[in-house]
Amino acid sequence: MLRRSFLGSLTAAFAAVSSPLKITKVEAFIIRTPNTAASNEDLMQMYPLGAMTGGAGLYNRLDHASPSRSKQFAQAVLVKVTAGDLYGWGECHAPAAPRVHQTIVTDMLAPVLLGHDARDVEALWDRMYSTQRLRGYSTGFYTEAIAGVDLALWDILGKYTGQPLYRLLGGKYRDRIPTYLGIGGATPEQVGAQAKKAMDQGFAAVKMGLGKGAGTRDMNRVAAAAEAVKGKGQLLLDSLGAFKLHEAIQLGRELDRMGTIGWWEDALMPEDTISYPKLADAMDTAIVAGETLSNRFQFRDLFLNKSVDIVNPDICRAGGVTECRKIAILADAHSVLWSPHVSMGTAPYMSASIHMAVATPNCVIMEGGNKHESAMGNVLLREPLEYFPGYAKPSERPGLGVEFNDAELKRITVAA
């Protein structure tokens, strides 16, 4: 009798493990803080047509590098995938026009996912990507929408196996990942003080903007921040595509002489891929690009041309965990470091980035040293993500380790 009971329990357990975990529902929710009634005109802003960069002499030209932004709002799209008794959370990077992401998830991706086994994560990624690949869609809203579903599927797989995401990715190389803090300030004194404060708090790197043109004001601010971190850490710079190649090389020589510049990010416009190898070759300071790219094929070309020293793909923009994992592996094969770009978003975004970071050998640091403190951070969760001054740790809970506080989530969810 005992033997029959034992064999029966084994048979039942095997059946449970081998039976399909069919996807029954795919939902997408727009979230916004503050969650007030607003029209599309209220939510979007952009510089006036004909706006100039404001630099001196030839540096004063038409501004093509400033993107559209939300007016004092933070927005994202959360994706919830249900399979059997399990559900997973994912997120699309959607700071602008989030209804586009929501529609892609519900109208394009959900129909090709329903009824399929949620555990076939990579196969389902390829199925989603293939819905439009021969029509030329491989970036932007499309891969951001795919990312939301992909994170949710990995979350389900983690809950199904009882393992945290990093374990599903092969285990962790380290217990925590360093983070850097964004700083600002209108004067050299202000930005220098912020850099020093961050070092005192425990950060080993801070990042600031190096604006359009090569004006004295910006370089004085950079010099003040670089001096403040000297002997304690490094200063990272982000220019959001502000410069032409000859200008970047000229500025780059000044940055090289400072000695404490960790990297220079997006010095050139995203389309100027032909110039990046020349800039990287001309400078000692590490060149970074990648947040504007959305798939491994774009990164492949970046690596083949020796365009950058470090890449910073965005996990909720570049197709989720499945695609960013391939990008990180490609980077490693080309001796290139990587750093997760973590922009406006919530816990699935942050947690997936942390798990990916600790599970890859060539990850060096992560953006968002204080993202957990935002209105979309730990305040929305039942259990907080583990952020500390200068580093973050992956959750040991299954999957992404993210469980939302229903009342807090409802508070920022935009009514359909």
Buried (B, 14 or more C-beta within 10 A) or exposed (E): EEEEEEEEEEEEEEEEEEEEBBBEEBBBBBBBBEBEEBEEEEBBEEBEEEEEBEBEEEBEBEBEBBEEBBEEBBBBBBBBBBBBEBBBBBBBBBBBBBEBBBBBBBEBBBEBBEEBBBBBBBEBBEBBBEBBEEEEBBBEBBBBBBBBBBBBBBBBBBBBBEBBBBBBBEEBBBEBBBBBBBBEBEEBEBBBBBBBBBBEEBBBBBBBBBBBBBBEEBBBBBBBBBBBBBEBBBBBBBBBBBBBBEBBBEBBEBBBEBEBBBBBBBBBBBEBBEBBBBBBEBBEBBBBBBBBBBBBEBBBEBBEEBBBBBBBBBBBBBBBBBBBBBBBBBBBEBEBBBBBBBBBBBBBBBBBBBBBBBBBEBBBBBBBBBBBEBBBBBBBBEEEBBBEEBBBBBBEBBBBBBBBBEEBBEBBBBEE
